[in-house]
Amino acid sequence: NNLATGVAPVGWARDPSFLAVSVGASLLGFYAWPLLSDRLRREQPSREGDDNDDYGEPVRYALESVALGALAVVGAQQGIVRGLHPAVSAALGVTITFGGVARDLLCQKDVRVGASTGCQSYGIASFSGAAVYVALRELHVWNCAGSTAKLIRGGIPIGLRILMGFGTVFGVRAVAWTTKPDDLLLSMEASAEVNGKRLQRMLD
């Protein structure tokens, strides 16, 4: 986000404590997570016919969703603070997707931004949450413009705006989890096939 909005140096370069926390969390996750996942696998026998159950996946997915929700809101806030257009502010909430893409490339996983696997619905969830936060902020500004409130006295509390944006991200991620292995959106090939059939029916 800093690079996209022309802010330099980036946040962790200005405040190395962010870098220290990131490195510490990465090391903890890298070494501790496999141990936790292995323990969960030993405590819960695998389902019949499935030797590759990952009992830590729901926990990891939930924690990732919490982080994504927080970062989507923070990304949108950065655009608002810098006075950018609401659409641009909402788009800044999606830049966190690049981290998931880089991770999947490094881990040699399929890069699918809109799927429950791969980048795990990063793009759809983060944009939805950021867009809800920005929309509520714009509604708050419109409501409070002038001498009297138009809808809500005192406007929409920032805590509620953050909660709604965060909740939207978590909700989209929950839908992605319940619908897997299906994707939230059709692939380009599947969309082309569906649209081709619709066009054929229209021409018949």
Rosetta blueprint (number, residue, H / E / L):
1 N L
2 N L
3 L L
4 A L
5 T L
6 G L
7 V L
8 A L
9 P L
10 V L
11 G H
12 W H
13 A H
14 R H
15 D L
16 P H
17 S H
18 F H
19 L H
20 A H
21 V H
22 S H
23 V H
24 G H
25 A H
26 S H
27 L H
28 L H
29 G H
30 F H
31 Y H
32 A H
33 W H
34 P H
35 L H
36 L H
37 S H
38 D H
39 R H
40 L H
41 R H
42 R H
43 E H
44 Q L
45 P L
46 S L
47 R L
48 E L
49 G L
50 D L
51 D L
52 N L
53 D L
54 D L
55 Y L
56 G L
57 E H
58 P H
59 V H
60 R H
61 Y H
62 A H
63 L H
64 E H
65 S H
66 V H
67 A H
68 L H
69 G H
70 A H
71 L H
72 A H
73 V H
74 V H
75 G H
76 A H
77 Q H
78 Q H
79 G H
80 I H
81 V H
82 R L
83 G L
84 L L
85 H L
86 P H
87 A H
88 V H
89 S H
90 A H
91 A H
92 L H
93 G L
94 V L
95 T L
96 I L
97 T H
98 F H
99 G H
100 G H
101 V H
102 A H
103 R H
104 D H
105 L H
106 L H
107 C L
108 Q L
109 K L
110 D L
111 V L
112 R L
113 V L
114 G L
115 A L
116 S L
117 T L
118 G L
119 C L
120 Q L
121 S L
122 Y H
123 G H
124 I H
125 A H
126 S H
127 F H
128 S H
129 G H
130 A H
131 A H
132 V H
133 Y H
134 V H
135 A H
136 L H
137 R H
138 E H
139 L H
140 H H
141 V H
142 W H
143 N H
144 C H
145 A L
146 G L
147 S L
148 T L
149 A L
150 K L
151 L L
152 I L
153 R L
154 G L
155 G L
156 I L
157 P L
158 I H
159 G H
160 L H
161 R H
162 I H
163 L H
164 M H
165 G H
166 F H
167 G H
168 T H
169 V H
170 F H
171 G H
172 V H
173 R H
174 A H
175 V H
176 A H
177 W H
178 T H
179 T H
180 K L
181 P L
182 D L
183 D L
184 L L
185 L L
186 L L
187 S L
188 M H
189 E H
190 A H
191 S H
192 A H
193 E H
194 V H
195 N H
196 G H
197 K H
198 R H
199 L H
200 Q H
201 R H
202 M H
203 L H
204 D L
